């Protein structure tokens, strides 16, 4: 999408506003067992040596862009407790899942251009079937949480593109 910066009037051209992570950062862990799986929306990392299983869901961190209806969007992975993961799967095709209480989770991708984002606390808000959940960051002073809360100027999209490889 073409953006024009509201604060300086600069035409930013067709700068990307969506960035996606194909897997949780932990996916390549050497202790991953045979029960591990990575699908488009769900992931499980089986760690038999540790007697643990870790569950992840894909969601969207949406950051308002001043003067535009489109958002800067990070398509990320969030870890969920086993109970919340099971509940998300149970309600996967249920049209009423959007009324579900948010699930607590931990951000599981390190997003370039920010201080460490792994393990930031989140609330995962499910939406109607066919739409990825909205990932709400805990309201802290972390720059990513501040941007989600306060929004960004359009020229910030150029900075994001540089660090994300666009």
C-alpha positions as CSV (number, residue, x, y, z in Angstrom):
1,X,0.0,0.0,0.0
2,X,1.2,3.5,-0.7
3,X,1.6,5.7,2.3
4,X,2.1,9.5,2.6
5,X,3.6,10.6,5.9
6,X,1.1,12.9,7.6
7,X,3.8,14.7,9.6
8,X,6.1,15.6,6.7
9,X,4.1,14.9,3.5
10,X,6.7,12.6,2.1
11,X,5.4,9.9,-0.3
12,X,6.7,6.6,1.2
13,X,5.7,4.6,-1.9
14,X,4.6,1.0,-1.6
15,X,6.2,0.2,1.7
16,X,5.1,-3.2,3.3
17,X,2.9,-3.0,6.3
18,X,2.7,-6.8,7.1
19,X,5.6,-8.9,8.4
20,X,5.2,-12.6,9.1
21,X,7.1,-15.2,11.1
22,X,6.8,-18.8,9.7
23,X,7.4,-20.5,13.0
24,X,8.0,-19.7,16.7
25,X,11.7,-18.9,17.3
26,X,11.9,-22.2,19.3
27,X,10.9,-24.4,16.4
28,X,14.5,-25.3,15.5
29,X,15.3,-26.4,19.0
30,X,17.6,-29.5,18.9
31,X,15.5,-31.3,21.6
32,X,12.3,-31.3,19.5
33,X,10.8,-34.8,19.4
34,X,8.8,-36.8,16.9
35,X,5.5,-35.5,18.3
36,X,6.3,-31.9,17.2
37,X,4.3,-30.3,14.5
38,X,4.1,-27.0,12.7
39,X,0.9,-26.1,10.8
40,X,-0.2,-22.8,9.3
41,X,-2.0,-21.7,12.5
42,X,-0.9,-24.1,15.3
43,X,2.4,-25.5,16.5
44,X,3.5,-28.0,19.2
45,X,7.1,-28.6,20.2
46,X,7.6,-31.9,21.9
47,X,10.6,-32.0,24.2
48,X,10.8,-35.6,25.4
49,X,14.2,-35.2,27.1
50,X,12.7,-32.5,29.2
51,X,9.3,-34.2,29.5
52,X,7.6,-31.1,28.2
53,X,5.4,-30.0,25.4
54,X,5.0,-26.4,24.3
55,X,2.0,-25.1,22.4
56,X,1.7,-22.1,20.1
57,X,-0.9,-20.3,18.1
58,X,-0.5,-17.7,15.4
59,X,-1.8,-14.2,15.9
60,X,-1.5,-10.6,14.8
61,X,0.1,-7.7,16.6
62,X,-1.6,-4.7,15.0
63,X,-0.1,-1.3,15.4
64,X,-2.2,1.8,14.3
65,X,-0.6,4.0,11.6
66,X,-1.4,7.7,12.1
67,X,-3.9,8.9,9.5
68,X,-4.6,5.4,8.0
69,X,-7.1,2.6,8.5
70,X,-4.4,0.0,7.7
71,X,-2.1,-1.1,10.5
72,X,1.5,-2.2,10.7
73,X,0.9,-5.9,11.4
74,X,3.3,-8.5,12.8
75,X,2.1,-12.1,12.1
76,X,3.6,-13.8,15.2
77,X,3.5,-16.9,17.3
78,X,2.4,-16.9,20.9
79,X,2.8,-19.8,23.4
80,X,-0.3,-20.9,25.3
81,X,-0.8,-23.2,28.2
82,X,-1.8,-26.7,27.4
83,X,-5.4,-26.0,28.7
84,X,-5.7,-22.8,26.6
85,X,-4.3,-24.5,23.5
86,X,-6.8,-27.4,24.0
87,X,-9.6,-24.8,24.4
88,X,-8.6,-22.9,21.3
89,X,-8.7,-26.2,19.3
90,X,-12.0,-27.2,20.8
91,X,-13.5,-23.8,19.7
92,X,-11.6,-23.6,16.4
93,X,-14.7,-23.7,14.1
94,X,-17.2,-22.3,16.6
95,X,-18.7,-19.0,15.3
96,X,-19.0,-18.0,19.0
97,X,-15.3,-18.3,19.7
98,X,-14.9,-14.5,19.3
99,X,-16.7,-14.2,22.7
100,X,-14.1,-16.3,24.4
101,X,-12.1,-14.7,27.2
102,X,-8.5,-13.8,26.0
103,X,-5.9,-16.5,26.6
104,X,-2.7,-15.5,28.4
105,X,0.5,-16.2,26.3
106,X,4.1,-15.4,25.8
107,X,5.3,-13.8,22.5
108,X,7.5,-16.4,20.8
109,X,9.2,-14.4,18.1
110,X,12.0,-11.9,18.4
111,X,10.9,-9.0,16.2
112,X,13.8,-7.1,14.5
113,X,14.2,-3.5,15.3
114,X,13.1,-3.8,19.0
115,X,14.8,-4.8,22.2
116,X,14.2,-8.5,22.9
117,X,10.5,-9.3,22.3
118,X,10.7,-13.0,23.3
119,X,8.6,-13.8,26.3
120,X,6.7,-10.5,26.3
121,X,3.4,-11.1,28.1
122,X,0.3,-11.1,25.8
123,X,-3.4,-11.7,25.8
124,X,-4.7,-13.6,22.7
125,X,-8.1,-12.5,21.6
126,X,-9.8,-15.0,19.4
127,X,-11.9,-13.8,16.5
128,X,-14.5,-15.4,14.3
129,X,-13.4,-18.5,12.4
130,X,-11.1,-17.7,9.4
131,X,-9.5,-14.7,11.2
132,X,-6.3,-14.9,13.1
133,X,-6.4,-13.9,16.8
134,X,-5.5,-10.4,17.9
135,X,-2.4,-10.4,20.1
136,X,-2.5,-7.7,22.8
137,X,0.8,-6.9,24.5
138,X,0.9,-6.3,28.2
139,X,0.8,-2.4,28.6
140,X,4.5,-1.9,29.5
141,X,7.1,0.6,28.5
142,X,8.6,-1.8,25.9
143,X,8.8,0.0,22.6
144,X,6.6,-2.6,20.8
145,X,3.9,-2.3,23.5
146,X,4.1,1.5,23.4
147,X,3.7,1.5,19.6
148,X,0.7,-0.9,19.8
149,X,-0.9,1.4,22.4
150,X,0.0,4.8,20.8
151,X,0.4,4.1,17.1
152,X,3.2,5.2,14.8
153,X,3.8,7.8,12.1
154,X,3.8,6.5,8.6
155,X,7.5,7.0,8.1
156,X,8.1,4.4,10.8
157,X,7.0,1.8,8.2
158,X,10.2,2.6,6.2
159,X,12.3,2.0,9.3
160,X,10.5,-1.3,10.0
161,X,11.0,-2.4,6.3
162,X,14.8,-1.8,6.6
163,X,15.2,-4.0,9.7
164,X,12.8,-6.6,8.5
165,X,14.3,-7.0,5.1
166,X,11.9,-5.1,2.9
